[in-house]
């Protein structure tokens, strides 16, 4: 777990250095709108975040469906194991009358 925290800290430091080195104001043209004075780092990081969100939502939905299906399969496997155990258990046949 400590390695994960270290990697997150290194990534945060890299993003901070990137933002500090790319603070140049730029103009963004989107259809009919013009946004002036937008920091270049903010534009790049915002675009990156939007891309992650656009790609992440479908992946999250797919993962959620896969986990739900896995839970259904596990429940069905438990049912089948219980059925197999019941059928495997020998029952004593009734005694014949003399």
BELVENZI-V699701 format. One record per helix or strand of 3 or more residues. SS is the DSSP state (helix for helix, strand for strand). FROM is the first residue (numbers start at 0). TO is the last residue. If there is no record, write none. Layout:
ss->(SS;SS)
from->(FROM;FROM)
to->(TO;TO)
This chain:
ss->(helix;strand;strand;helix)
from->(1;24;32;39)
to->(20;29;38;87)
